Each structure stands twice: as C-alpha cells, then as structure tokens.
Amino acid sequence: MRALDRIPEAIDFHTTAARILRDLDQPWNLAQTLAHLAAAHADNDQPEPAHQHRAEALTLLDDFTDPRAAALRQRLQELTAG
C-alpha cells in the first residue's frame, strides 16, 4: 500500500498485522511489521508513532543476533537517530 501511496491503508494493514503477530507471539515478524508501520507513519508525517514503533521493534530485535536482524536493527537505529 505504501508503494501505491495509499498510506492510511498501509497503516491499517500493518496495525492489524501487528495485533495478530502479538497474539501469535511472533517477535521476529512483529519487529519487521513494526518497522513497516513506522515507515508508513513517517510517510504520513506522524513522527511520534513512527518513533514509538521503531523503539518497540528495536526492543524485540534484542533477542536476535542473525545478520538480517542486525541489518534491520542498524536501519532502525539510523532512522531513530536521524
């Protein structure tokens, strides 16, 4: 939806996905979804929810040490710091 510039729909989609992933206890998938949700909020000029979702994703990523998690962590940290 973000690629189609349908940002409100992207936010709704990722919000629903995050709720489901929390219920299923899927921290890796939840971290990825929160990163996408943060990006959608940033695209929608909503910096505070974007920051909150990035922060939650970073907390979830603490339990993962693989290269994909490290890359996502680095990207989120750069966005949070910038």
N, CA, C and O atoms as a CHARMM CRD file, in Angstrom:
* protein
*
  328
    1    1 MET  N      0.80900  -1.18300   0.00000 PROA 1      0.00000
    2    1 MET  CA     0.00000   0.00000   0.00000 PROA 1      0.00000
    3    1 MET  C      0.86600   1.26700   0.00000 PROA 1      0.00000
    4    1 MET  O      0.51500   2.26400  -0.63100 PROA 1      0.00000
    5    2 ARG  N      2.00600   1.21800   0.71700 PROA 2      0.00000
    6    2 ARG  CA     2.88500   2.39500   0.71100 PROA 2      0.00000
    7    2 ARG  C      3.39000   2.67600  -0.69100 PROA 2      0.00000
    8    2 ARG  O      3.45400   3.83300  -1.10500 PROA 2      0.00000
    9    3 ALA  N      3.75100   1.62900  -1.43100 PROA 3      0.00000
   10    3 ALA  CA     4.27300   1.80900  -2.78000 PROA 3      0.00000
   11    3 ALA  C      3.22300   2.42300  -3.70400 PROA 3      0.00000
   12    3 ALA  O      3.56000   3.07600  -4.69200 PROA 3      0.00000
   13    4 LEU  N      1.96700   2.20900  -3.37800 PROA 4      0.00000
   14    4 LEU  CA     0.86800   2.77000  -4.16200 PROA 4      0.00000
   15    4 LEU  C      0.41500   4.12900  -3.62400 PROA 4      0.00000
   16    4 LEU  O     -0.57000   4.69800  -4.09400 PROA 4      0.00000
   17    5 ASP  N      1.15400   4.63900  -2.62800 PROA 5      0.00000
   18    5 ASP  CA     0.84000   5.90700  -1.97500 PROA 5      0.00000
   19    5 ASP  C     -0.53700   5.88300  -1.31000 PROA 5      0.00000
   20    5 ASP  O     -1.26000   6.87900  -1.29100 PROA 5      0.00000
   21    6 ARG  N     -0.86700   4.72400  -0.77200 PROA 6      0.00000
   22    6 ARG  CA    -2.12100   4.55500  -0.02300 PROA 6      0.00000
   23    6 ARG  C     -1.75100   4.37200   1.45000 PROA 6      0.00000
   24    6 ARG  O     -1.95500   3.31300   2.04400 PROA 6      0.00000
   25    7 ILE  N     -1.20900   5.43200   2.00000 PROA 7      0.00000
   26    7 ILE  CA    -0.59500   5.39400   3.32900 PROA 7      0.00000
   27    7 ILE  C     -1.59500   5.03500   4.43300 PROA 7      0.00000
   28    7 ILE  O     -1.28200   4.17400   5.25500 PROA 7      0.00000
   29    8 PRO  N     -2.76700   5.64400   4.49400 PROA 8      0.00000
   30    8 PRO  CA    -3.70300   5.24900   5.56600 PROA 8      0.00000
   31    8 PRO  C     -4.04900   3.76100   5.52700 PROA 8      0.00000
   32    8 PRO  O     -4.19400   3.12300   6.57100 PROA 8      0.00000
   33    9 GLU  N     -4.18000   3.22100   4.33400 PROA 9      0.00000
   34    9 GLU  CA    -4.46300   1.78500   4.23600 PROA 9      0.00000
   35    9 GLU  C     -3.26200   0.95200   4.68600 PROA 9      0.00000
   36    9 GLU  O     -3.43000  -0.10600   5.29300 PROA 9      0.00000
   37   10 ALA  N     -2.06700   1.42200   4.39200 PROA 10     0.00000
   38   10 ALA  CA    -0.86300   0.72500   4.84600 PROA 10     0.00000
   39   10 ALA  C     -0.80500   0.72100   6.37000 PROA 10     0.00000
   40   10 ALA  O     -0.47100  -0.29500   6.98000 PROA 10     0.00000
   41   11 ILE  N     -1.12700   1.84800   6.97900 PROA 11     0.00000
   42   11 ILE  CA    -1.13300   1.92900   8.44700 PROA 11     0.00000
   43   11 ILE  C     -2.15100   0.95000   9.02100 PROA 11     0.00000
   44   11 ILE  O     -1.85000   0.22600   9.97000 PROA 11     0.00000
   45   12 ASP  N     -3.33800   0.92300   8.45800 PROA 12     0.00000
   46   12 ASP  CA    -4.36500  -0.01700   8.94000 PROA 12     0.00000
   47   12 ASP  C     -3.90300  -1.46100   8.78500 PROA 12     0.00000
   48   12 ASP  O     -4.05600  -2.26800   9.70200 PROA 12     0.00000
   49   13 PHE  N     -3.34200  -1.78300   7.63500 PROA 13     0.00000
   50   13 PHE  CA    -2.88000  -3.14500   7.37400 PROA 13     0.00000
   51   13 PHE  C     -1.81200  -3.57200   8.37500 PROA 13     0.00000
   52   13 PHE  O     -1.91100  -4.64100   8.97600 PROA 13     0.00000
   53   14 HSD  N     -0.79600  -2.73900   8.55000 PROA 14     0.00000
   54   14 HSD  CA     0.30400  -3.10400   9.45700 PROA 14     0.00000
   55   14 HSD  C     -0.13500  -3.10000  10.92000 PROA 14     0.00000
   56   14 HSD  O      0.38400  -3.87600  11.72200 PROA 14     0.00000
   57   15 THR  N     -1.08300  -2.23600  11.27200 PROA 15     0.00000
   58   15 THR  CA    -1.62000  -2.23100  12.63800 PROA 15     0.00000
   59   15 THR  C     -2.33100  -3.54700  12.92200 PROA 15     0.00000
   60   15 THR  O     -2.15600  -4.13600  13.98900 PROA 15     0.00000
   61   16 THR  N     -3.13000  -4.00500  11.96800 PROA 16     0.00000
   62   16 THR  CA    -3.82700  -5.28600  12.11900 PROA 16     0.00000
   63   16 THR  C     -2.82500  -6.43000  12.18600 PROA 16     0.00000
   64   16 THR  O     -2.94700  -7.32000  13.02900 PROA 16     0.00000
   65   17 ALA  N     -1.84600  -6.40700  11.30700 PROA 17     0.00000
   66   17 ALA  CA    -0.82800  -7.46400  11.30500 PROA 17     0.00000
   67   17 ALA  C     -0.06900  -7.49700  12.63000 PROA 17     0.00000
   68   17 ALA  O      0.20600  -8.57300  13.15900 PROA 17     0.00000
   69   18 ALA  N      0.26800  -6.33200  13.16600 PROA 18     0.00000
   70   18 ALA  CA     0.99100  -6.27500  14.44400 PROA 18     0.00000
   71   18 ALA  C      0.15600  -6.87800  15.57200 PROA 18     0.00000
   72   18 ALA  O      0.67500  -7.60600  16.41800 PROA 18     0.00000
   73   19 ARG  N     -1.12800  -6.57100  15.57600 PROA 19     0.00000
   74   19 ARG  CA    -2.01400  -7.13700  16.61000 PROA 19     0.00000
   75   19 ARG  C     -2.04400  -8.66300  16.51900 PROA 19     0.00000
   76   19 ARG  O     -1.96500  -9.34800  17.53900 PROA 19     0.00000
   77   20 ILE  N     -2.15500  -9.18200  15.32900 PROA 20     0.00000
   78   20 ILE  CA    -2.19300 -10.64100  15.12900 PROA 20     0.00000
   79   20 ILE  C     -0.86100 -11.26800  15.54200 PROA 20     0.00000
   80   20 ILE  O     -0.84400 -12.30200  16.20900 PROA 20     0.00000
   81   21 LEU  N      0.24300 -10.65200  15.15200 PROA 21     0.00000
   82   21 LEU  CA     1.56100 -11.20400  15.47700 PROA 21     0.00000
   83   21 LEU  C      1.83200 -11.16600  16.98000 PROA 21     0.00000
   84   21 LEU  O      2.50600 -12.05200  17.50700 PROA 21     0.00000
   85   22 ARG  N      1.32000 -10.15800  17.67000 PROA 22     0.00000
   86   22 ARG  CA     1.44200 -10.13900  19.13000 PROA 22     0.00000
   87   22 ARG  C      0.69100 -11.33100  19.72300 PROA 22     0.00000
   88   22 ARG  O      1.20000 -12.02800  20.60100 PROA 22     0.00000
   89   23 ASP  N     -0.52600 -11.55100  19.22800 PROA 23     0.00000
   90   23 ASP  CA    -1.33800 -12.66600  19.72400 PROA 23     0.00000
   91   23 ASP  C     -0.67300 -14.01000  19.46400 PROA 23     0.00000
   92   23 ASP  O     -0.79700 -14.93700  20.26500 PROA 23     0.00000
   93   24 LEU  N      0.02600 -14.11300  18.35300 PROA 24     0.00000
   94   24 LEU  CA     0.69100 -15.36900  17.98500 PROA 24     0.00000
   95   24 LEU  C      2.09500 -15.49800  18.58200 PROA 24     0.00000
   96   24 LEU  O      2.76100 -16.51600  18.39400 PROA 24     0.00000
   97   25 ASP  N      2.53900 -14.47500  19.29400 PROA 25     0.00000
   98   25 ASP  CA     3.87300 -14.44700  19.90200 PROA 25     0.00000
   99   25 ASP  C      4.95500 -14.70500  18.84800 PROA 25     0.00000
  100   25 ASP  O      5.73200 -15.65400  18.95100 PROA 25     0.00000
  101   26 GLN  N      4.98300 -13.84800  17.85000 PROA 26     0.00000
  102   26 GLN  CA     5.93700 -13.93300  16.74200 PROA 26     0.00000
  103   26 GLN  C      6.83500 -12.68600  16.74200 PROA 26     0.00000
  104   26 GLN  O      6.63000 -11.78100  15.93200 PROA 26     0.00000
  105   27 PRO  N      7.82600 -12.63000  17.64000 PROA 27     0.00000
  106   27 PRO  CA     8.60100 -11.39300  17.78700 PROA 27     0.00000
  107   27 PRO  C      9.39100 -10.97300  16.54400 PROA 27     0.00000
  108   27 PRO  O      9.50000  -9.77800  16.26900 PROA 27     0.00000
  109   28 TRP  N      9.93800 -11.91500  15.79900 PROA 28     0.00000
  110   28 TRP  CA    10.70000 -11.53200  14.60300 PROA 28     0.00000
  111   28 TRP  C      9.77800 -10.88800  13.57300 PROA 28     0.00000
  112   28 TRP  O     10.07500  -9.80900  13.05900 PROA 28     0.00000
  113   29 ASN  N      8.67900 -11.53700  13.27600 PROA 29     0.00000
  114   29 ASN  CA     7.73400 -10.98500  12.30900 PROA 29     0.00000
  115   29 ASN  C      7.11900  -9.68700  12.81400 PROA 29     0.00000
  116   29 ASN  O      6.86000  -8.77000  12.03500 PROA 29     0.00000
  117   30 LEU  N      6.88800  -9.61200  14.10800 PROA 30     0.00000
  118   30 LEU  CA     6.35000  -8.38500  14.69000 PROA 30     0.00000
  119   30 LEU  C      7.34200  -7.24000  14.53600 PROA 30     0.00000
  120   30 LEU  O      6.94200  -6.12700  14.19600 PROA 30     0.00000
  121   31 ALA  N      8.61100  -7.48400  14.77600 PROA 31     0.00000
  122   31 ALA  CA     9.62600  -6.43700  14.61900 PROA 31     0.00000
  123   31 ALA  C      9.64600  -5.91300  13.18300 PROA 31     0.00000
  124   31 ALA  O      9.72400  -4.70500  12.96100 PROA 31     0.00000
  125   32 GLN  N      9.57600  -6.81700  12.21700 PROA 32     0.00000
  126   32 GLN  CA     9.55100  -6.39400  10.82000 PROA 32     0.00000
  127   32 GLN  C      8.29500  -5.57800  10.51300 PROA 32     0.00000
  128   32 GLN  O      8.35900  -4.55300   9.83400 PROA 32     0.00000
  129   33 THR  N      7.17200  -6.03900  11.01400 PROA 33     0.00000
  130   33 THR  CA     5.90900  -5.33500  10.77500 PROA 33     0.00000
  131   33 THR  C      5.92800  -3.95800  11.42400 PROA 33     0.00000
  132   33 THR  O      5.45000  -2.98900  10.83400 PROA 33     0.00000
  133   34 LEU  N      6.47200  -3.86300  12.62800 PROA 34     0.00000
  134   34 LEU  CA     6.56000  -2.56700  13.29100 PROA 34     0.00000
  135   34 LEU  C      7.46800  -1.61500  12.51900 PROA 34     0.00000
  136   34 LEU  O      7.21400  -0.41100  12.48300 PROA 34     0.00000
  137   35 ALA  N      8.50900  -2.13600  11.90800 PROA 35     0.00000
  138   35 ALA  CA     9.38200  -1.30000  11.07900 PROA 35     0.00000
  139   35 ALA  C      8.60100  -0.74700   9.88700 PROA 35     0.00000
  140   35 ALA  O      8.74600   0.42500   9.53900 PROA 35     0.00000
  141   36 HSD  N      7.78200  -1.57900   9.26700 PROA 36     0.00000
  142   36 HSD  CA     6.95200  -1.12400   8.15300 PROA 36     0.00000
  143   36 HSD  C      5.89300  -0.12800   8.63100 PROA 36     0.00000
  144   36 HSD  O      5.61400   0.86500   7.95900 PROA 36     0.00000
  145   37 LEU  N      5.31600  -0.40200   9.78200 PROA 37     0.00000
  146   37 LEU  CA     4.31400   0.50600  10.34400 PROA 37     0.00000
  147   37 LEU  C      4.94600   1.85800  10.65700 PROA 37     0.00000
  148   37 LEU  O      4.34500   2.90100  10.39900 PROA 37     0.00000
  149   38 ALA  N      6.14300   1.84400  11.20600 PROA 38     0.00000
  150   38 ALA  CA     6.85200   3.09300  11.48700 PROA 38     0.00000
  151   38 ALA  C      7.10000   3.87300  10.20400 PROA 38     0.00000
  152   38 ALA  O      6.93200   5.09200  10.17600 PROA 38     0.00000
  153   39 ALA  N      7.49500   3.18900   9.15300 PROA 39     0.00000
  154   39 ALA  CA     7.74400   3.85800   7.87500 PROA 39     0.00000
  155   39 ALA  C      6.46400   4.48000   7.32700 PROA 39     0.00000
  156   39 ALA  O      6.48900   5.58900   6.79200 PROA 39     0.00000
  157   40 ALA  N      5.35700   3.77600   7.45800 PROA 40     0.00000
  158   40 ALA  CA     4.08000   4.30900   6.97900 PROA 40     0.00000
  159   40 ALA  C      3.68500   5.55700   7.77200 PROA 40     0.00000
  160   40 ALA  O      3.20800   6.53300   7.19300 PROA 40     0.00000
  161   41 HSD  N      3.88100   5.53000   9.08100 PROA 41     0.00000
  162   41 HSD  CA     3.58600   6.71500   9.89100 PROA 41     0.00000
  163   41 HSD  C      4.50900   7.87300   9.50500 PROA 41     0.00000
  164   41 HSD  O      4.06900   9.02000   9.43100 PROA 41     0.00000
  165   42 ALA  N      5.77200   7.57600   9.26200 PROA 42     0.00000
  166   42 ALA  CA     6.70800   8.63100   8.83700 PROA 42     0.00000
  167   42 ALA  C      6.25900   9.22900   7.50300 PROA 42     0.00000
  168   42 ALA  O      6.30600  10.44500   7.31900 PROA 42     0.00000
  169   43 ASP  N      5.82800   8.38000   6.58300 PROA 43     0.00000
  170   43 ASP  CA     5.31000   8.86500   5.29200 PROA 43     0.00000
  171   43 ASP  C      4.07600   9.73000   5.47300 PROA 43     0.00000
  172   43 ASP  O      3.79900  10.61000   4.65700 PROA 43     0.00000
  173   44 ASN  N      3.34200   9.48000   6.53600 PROA 44     0.00000
  174   44 ASN  CA     2.09800  10.20800   6.82300 PROA 44     0.00000
  175   44 ASN  C      2.34800  11.41700   7.73800 PROA 44     0.00000
  176   44 ASN  O      1.41400  11.99000   8.29900 PROA 44     0.00000
  177   45 ASP  N      3.62600  11.79000   7.87500 PROA 45     0.00000
  178   45 ASP  CA     4.03100  12.93300   8.70100 PROA 45     0.00000
  179   45 ASP  C      3.54200  12.79500  10.14100 PROA 45     0.00000
  180   45 ASP  O      3.00000  13.73000  10.73000 PROA 45     0.00000
  181   46 GLN  N      3.75500  11.58700  10.69100 PROA 46     0.00000
  182   46 GLN  CA     3.40900  11.29700  12.08000 PROA 46     0.00000
  183   46 GLN  C      4.66100  10.76700  12.78500 PROA 46     0.00000
  184   46 GLN  O      4.80100   9.56100  12.98700 PROA 46     0.00000
  185   47 PRO  N      5.57200  11.67800  13.15800 PROA 47     0.00000
  186   47 PRO  CA     6.85500  11.23500  13.70100 PROA 47     0.00000
  187   47 PRO  C      6.77100  10.50200  15.04500 PROA 47     0.00000
  188   47 PRO  O      7.56600   9.60000  15.30700 PROA 47     0.00000
  189   48 GLU  N      5.81500  10.88300  15.89500 PROA 48     0.00000
  190   48 GLU  CA     5.75900  10.25000  17.22300 PROA 48     0.00000
  191   48 GLU  C      5.38000   8.77000  17.14900 PROA 48     0.00000
  192   48 GLU  O      6.07700   7.94500  17.74000 PROA 48     0.00000
  193   49 PRO  N      4.29600   8.39600  16.44300 PROA 49     0.00000
  194   49 PRO  CA     4.01900   6.95600  16.33600 PROA 49     0.00000
  195   49 PRO  C      5.13300   6.21800  15.59100 PROA 49     0.00000
  196   49 PRO  O      5.43200   5.06600  15.90500 PROA 49     0.00000
  197   50 ALA  N      5.74200   6.87400  14.61300 PROA 50     0.00000
  198   50 ALA  CA     6.85000   6.23300  13.89800 PROA 50     0.00000
  199   50 ALA  C      7.98100   5.91100  14.87500 PROA 50     0.00000
  200   50 ALA  O      8.53800   4.81300  14.85500 PROA 50     0.00000
  201   51 HSD  N      8.30900   6.87200  15.72100 PROA 51     0.00000
  202   51 HSD  CA     9.37500   6.65800  16.71200 PROA 51     0.00000
  203   51 HSD  C      9.00200   5.54100  17.69500 PROA 51     0.00000
  204   51 HSD  O      9.83600   4.69800  18.02300 PROA 51     0.00000
  205   52 GLN  N      7.76300   5.53600  18.15800 PROA 52     0.00000
  206   52 GLN  CA     7.32300   4.51600  19.11400 PROA 52     0.00000
  207   52 GLN  C      7.41900   3.11100  18.51300 PROA 52     0.00000
  208   52 GLN  O      7.85900   2.17700  19.18400 PROA 52     0.00000
  209   53 HSD  N      7.01300   2.96200  17.26700 PROA 53     0.00000
  210   53 HSD  CA     7.05800   1.64200  16.63200 PROA 53     0.00000
  211   53 HSD  C      8.49700   1.20300  16.37100 PROA 53     0.00000
  212   53 HSD  O      8.82300   0.02500  16.51200 PROA 53     0.00000
  213   54 ARG  N      9.35500   2.14600  15.99300 PROA 54     0.00000
  214   54 ARG  CA    10.77700   1.79900  15.82000 PROA 54     0.00000
  215   54 ARG  C     11.37700   1.35500  17.14700 PROA 54     0.00000
  216   54 ARG  O     12.11400   0.37000  17.19700 PROA 54     0.00000
  217   55 ALA  N     11.06700   2.06900  18.21300 PROA 55     0.00000
  218   55 ALA  CA    11.60600   1.72300  19.53000 PROA 55     0.00000
  219   55 ALA  C     11.14700   0.32900  19.95700 PROA 55     0.00000
  220   55 ALA  O     11.94300  -0.45100  20.48100 PROA 55     0.00000
  221   56 GLU  N      9.88500   0.01500  19.73800 PROA 56     0.00000
  222   56 GLU  CA     9.39500  -1.31900  20.09200 PROA 56     0.00000
  223   56 GLU  C     10.07400  -2.38700  19.24800 PROA 56     0.00000
  224   56 GLU  O     10.45000  -3.44200  19.75800 PROA 56     0.00000
  225   57 ALA  N     10.23100  -2.11500  17.96300 PROA 57     0.00000
  226   57 ALA  CA    10.91100  -3.07800  17.09100 PROA 57     0.00000
  227   57 ALA  C     12.34300  -3.29800  17.55800 PROA 57     0.00000
  228   57 ALA  O     12.81600  -4.43400  17.58200 PROA 57     0.00000
  229   58 LEU  N     13.03400  -2.23300  17.92600 PROA 58     0.00000
  230   58 LEU  CA    14.41900  -2.38200  18.40500 PROA 58     0.00000
  231   58 LEU  C     14.47400  -3.22900  19.66700 PROA 58     0.00000
  232   58 LEU  O     15.38600  -4.04100  19.82300 PROA 58     0.00000
  233   59 THR  N     13.53000  -3.05700  20.55600 PROA 59     0.00000
  234   59 THR  CA    13.49000  -3.87900  21.76800 PROA 59     0.00000
  235   59 THR  C     13.30400  -5.34800  21.41600 PROA 59     0.00000
  236   59 THR  O     13.97000  -6.21300  21.98300 PROA 59     0.00000
  237   60 LEU  N     12.40800  -5.63100  20.49000 PROA 60     0.00000
  238   60 LEU  CA    12.18400  -7.01600  20.07000 PROA 60     0.00000
  239   60 LEU  C     13.42700  -7.61300  19.41600 PROA 60     0.00000
  240   60 LEU  O     13.70400  -8.80300  19.56900 PROA 60     0.00000
  241   61 LEU  N     14.16500  -6.79300  18.69600 PROA 61     0.00000
  242   61 LEU  CA    15.34400  -7.28800  17.97700 PROA 61     0.00000
  243   61 LEU  C     16.50300  -7.63200  18.90900 PROA 61     0.00000
  244   61 LEU  O     17.45700  -8.28500  18.48600 PROA 61     0.00000
  245   62 ASP  N     16.43600  -7.20600  20.16200 PROA 62     0.00000
  246   62 ASP  CA    17.49900  -7.53700  21.12200 PROA 62     0.00000
  247   62 ASP  C     17.72200  -9.03700  21.24900 PROA 62     0.00000
  248   62 ASP  O     18.83000  -9.47400  21.55900 PROA 62     0.00000
  249   63 ASP  N     16.68600  -9.82600  21.01300 PROA 63     0.00000
  250   63 ASP  CA    16.78300 -11.28100  21.17300 PROA 63     0.00000
  251   63 ASP  C     17.32500 -11.98700  19.93300 PROA 63     0.00000
  252   63 ASP  O     17.48000 -13.20800  19.94000 PROA 63     0.00000
  253   64 PHE  N     17.61600 -11.23900  18.87200 PROA 64     0.00000
  254   64 PHE  CA    18.06400 -11.85400  17.62400 PROA 64     0.00000
  255   64 PHE  C     19.46600 -11.37500  17.27700 PROA 64     0.00000
  256   64 PHE  O     19.77700 -10.18900  17.39000 PROA 64     0.00000
  257   65 THR  N     20.31000 -12.31800  16.85000 PROA 65     0.00000
  258   65 THR  CA    21.69500 -11.97000  16.54000 PROA 65     0.00000
  259   65 THR  C     22.08400 -12.27000  15.09500 PROA 65     0.00000
  260   65 THR  O     23.23300 -12.05500  14.71100 PROA 65     0.00000
  261   66 ASP  N     21.15700 -12.75500  14.30300 PROA 66     0.00000
  262   66 ASP  CA    21.47700 -13.11600  12.92100 PROA 66     0.00000
  263   66 ASP  C     21.70200 -11.86000  12.07100 PROA 66     0.00000
  264   66 ASP  O     21.31700 -10.76500  12.48200 PROA 66     0.00000
  265   67 PRO  N     22.31300 -12.00100  10.90200 PROA 67     0.00000
  266   67 PRO  CA    22.63000 -10.84300  10.06000 PROA 67     0.00000
  267   67 PRO  C     21.39900 -10.03000   9.61900 PROA 67     0.00000
  268   67 PRO  O     21.47400  -8.80500   9.52700 PROA 67     0.00000
  269   68 ARG  N     20.28700 -10.69100   9.35000 PROA 68     0.00000
  270   68 ARG  CA    19.08800  -9.93700   8.94900 PROA 68     0.00000
  271   68 ARG  C     18.61100  -9.05100  10.08700 PROA 68     0.00000
  272   68 ARG  O     18.22700  -7.90200   9.86600 PROA 68     0.00000
  273   69 ALA  N     18.63500  -9.57800  11.29600 PROA 69     0.00000
  274   69 ALA  CA    18.22000  -8.78100  12.45300 PROA 69     0.00000
  275   69 ALA  C     19.19300  -7.62500  12.67500 PROA 69     0.00000
  276   69 ALA  O     18.77800  -6.50800  12.98500 PROA 69     0.00000
  277   70 ALA  N     20.47900  -7.89800  12.51600 PROA 70     0.00000
  278   70 ALA  CA    21.48300  -6.84000  12.68300 PROA 70     0.00000
  279   70 ALA  C     21.27200  -5.72400  11.66000 PROA 70     0.00000
  280   70 ALA  O     21.40000  -4.54600  11.99300 PROA 70     0.00000
  281   71 ALA  N     20.95100  -6.08600  10.42800 PROA 71     0.00000
  282   71 ALA  CA    20.72300  -5.08500   9.38400 PROA 71     0.00000
  283   71 ALA  C     19.47500  -4.25500   9.68500 PROA 71     0.00000
  284   71 ALA  O     19.48100  -3.03400   9.52500 PROA 71     0.00000
  285   72 LEU  N     18.41500  -4.91800  10.11900 PROA 72     0.00000
  286   72 LEU  CA    17.19000  -4.19900  10.46200 PROA 72     0.00000
  287   72 LEU  C     17.43200  -3.29800  11.66800 PROA 72     0.00000
  288   72 LEU  O     16.98100  -2.15200  11.69000 PROA 72     0.00000
  289   73 ARG  N     18.13800  -3.81000  12.66300 PROA 73     0.00000
  290   73 ARG  CA    18.45800  -3.01700  13.85300 PROA 73     0.00000
  291   73 ARG  C     19.23100  -1.75700  13.46000 PROA 73     0.00000
  292   73 ARG  O     18.91800  -0.66100  13.92600 PROA 73     0.00000
  293   74 GLN  N     20.23600  -1.91800  12.60500 PROA 74     0.00000
  294   74 GLN  CA    21.04500  -0.78700  12.19100 PROA 74     0.00000
  295   74 GLN  C     20.20000   0.25100  11.45200 PROA 74     0.00000
  296   74 GLN  O     20.31600   1.44900  11.71200 PROA 74     0.00000
  297   75 ARG  N     19.35300  -0.20700  10.53500 PROA 75     0.00000
  298   75 ARG  CA    18.49900   0.71200   9.78400 PROA 75     0.00000
  299   75 ARG  C     17.56400   1.47800  10.71900 PROA 75     0.00000
  300   75 ARG  O     17.39500   2.68800  10.57200 PROA 75     0.00000
  301   76 LEU  N     16.95700   0.77800  11.67800 PROA 76     0.00000
  302   76 LEU  CA    16.04700   1.42800  12.61300 PROA 76     0.00000
  303   76 LEU  C     16.78400   2.41400  13.51500 PROA 76     0.00000
  304   76 LEU  O     16.27100   3.49200  13.81400 PROA 76     0.00000
  305   77 GLN  N     17.98600   2.04300  13.94400 PROA 77     0.00000
  306   77 GLN  CA    18.76900   2.94400  14.78500 PROA 77     0.00000
  307   77 GLN  C     19.14200   4.21200  14.02900 PROA 77     0.00000
  308   77 GLN  O     19.11400   5.30800  14.58900 PROA 77     0.00000
  309   78 GLU  N     19.48900   4.06000  12.75900 PROA 78     0.00000
  310   78 GLU  CA    19.83400   5.24200  11.94600 PROA 78     0.00000
  311   78 GLU  C     18.62300   6.15200  11.78800 PROA 78     0.00000
  312   78 GLU  O     18.75200   7.37400  11.87200 PROA 78     0.00000
  313   79 LEU  N     17.45700   5.57200  11.56200 PROA 79     0.00000
  314   79 LEU  CA    16.24100   6.37700  11.40800 PROA 79     0.00000
  315   79 LEU  C     15.86200   7.05000  12.72500 PROA 79     0.00000
  316   79 LEU  O     15.38900   8.18600  12.73300 PROA 79     0.00000
  317   80 THR  N     16.06900   6.35300  13.82200 PROA 80     0.00000
  318   80 THR  CA    15.73900   6.91100  15.13000 PROA 80     0.00000
  319   80 THR  C     16.68000   8.05600  15.49000 PROA 80     0.00000
  320   80 THR  O     16.25500   9.06000  16.06100 PROA 80     0.00000
  321   81 ALA  N     17.95600   7.90100  15.15600 PROA 81     0.00000
  322   81 ALA  CA    18.94400   8.91800  15.47700 PROA 81     0.00000
  323   81 ALA  C     18.84100  10.12500  14.53900 PROA 81     0.00000
  324   81 ALA  O     19.16200  11.25000  14.92100 PROA 81     0.00000
  325   82 GLY  N     18.39100   9.87300  13.31000 PROA 82     0.00000
  326   82 GLY  CA    18.39600  10.93600  12.29800 PROA 82     0.00000
  327   82 GLY  C     17.22600  11.78600  12.37000 PROA 82     0.00000
  328   82 GLY  O     17.09400  12.72200  11.58100 PROA 82     0.00000
